[in-house]
Amino acid sequence: MESSMKFEDFKQNSDGMLTVVTQDFENNEVLMVAYMTKEAFDKTIETGIMTYYSRSRDELWVKGDTSGHYQYVKSLVIDCDKDTLLAKVEQVGAACHTGNRTCFFTEICTEEK
């Protein structure tokens, strides 16, 4: 893959990370939200497999290396403020560590009818 922008072109948070919203490329379902460092971004571009930075483990995290549930990049788009990346991926298996397809499965409020 090739990127038309460098990681330095993005507005990173105070920890030098970029927020990433990850969606299924076929149905636009939001699968997860994570973070990238420059190293994670560069590895994602190099391999075509989503690579994030795990804040809890303080290390690079190739999505799927332990679970087999890889995310293959279909497109990466930056928002207008250049501070959030939208990744559209081909998701293999579950995106969530709980085994759910998406990390967004706990409903807390709905419109009353």
N, C-alpha and C positions, 0 to 999 in steps of 0.2 A: 504494500500500500504506500501511497504518498500523501503527504499533508501539504496544503497550500499555506499553512501557518505554522509557526514555531510555538512551542509551549510558552516562551517568553512574551509572545504577543497577547496572551490571555491575562485577564485580571485575576490573579490568584488571591486566596485568602491569606490571613496573617501567618499561616503555617506553610505557605508556598504550595497550596493545593487548589485544585479546581473541582468544583462539584460536578458530578456526572449523573444525569437522569438516563436510565437505560430502558428502552422500549423494544417490544417484539416488532420486527420489521414488517410482518404480515398483517397484524391486526392493531398495531399501535398500543397494545396493552402495556402499561407501565410495570416493569418487572422489579426494578430496584433503584435506589439512589446510593451512590458511593463517591469516593474521592480519588483523584489522580495527582501524582507528583510528576515532575518532568520525566523521571525514569520510567514511571508507569505509562505515560503517554507515548514515549519513544518506543517502548516495548510493544505497545498495542499497535502502533503504526508498522513496526518491523514484522510482527507475527500475524496480524489480522485477528488476534484473539484478545478479548478484553482483559486488560491488566489494570488493577486498581492498587491503591495504597490502603492497607488495613491500619486504621488509627489505633485499634485496640491491641493489635499484635506488633505495631510499629515496624511493618515490613511490607515489601511488595507482595501482591496477591494476584496470581493468574487465576481468574475465575474458571473453575473446573479441574484444576490440577489434583485436588484431593477427592472431589466428588464425581468427576467425569462429566459434570454439567457445564460444558464449555459455552461461551458466548462468542460466536463468530461475527465479526464486524461487517455490517452491510453499508453503514454510512455514519459519519461523525459530522455534526453541525453545531456551531457555536451560536449562542444567543446574541442579541443586539448589544448587550453590555459587555460581551466577551468574558463573562464570569461563570457561565454554566454550559456544559457540553451536553448535547443530546446524542446518545448513541443508539442507533437502531441495529439490532442484532438478530441473528438466528440463534435462538436459545435451545440448547440440548438439555432435556430433562427439566428439573426444577431450578428456578433462579434463587429461591430462598433457602437458607440453611436449615429451615424447619421441614423442608420437603414439599412446601407449597410451590405452585407454579410461579407466583409473584410474592414479593414481600408485603404487598398491600392487600391483606385478606381480613383484617380485623375492622369491621364496620363499627363506628362509634356514634354516628348521627346520620339520620336520613330525613328527608322532607316528609312531613305528615300529609296524608291525603284525606 
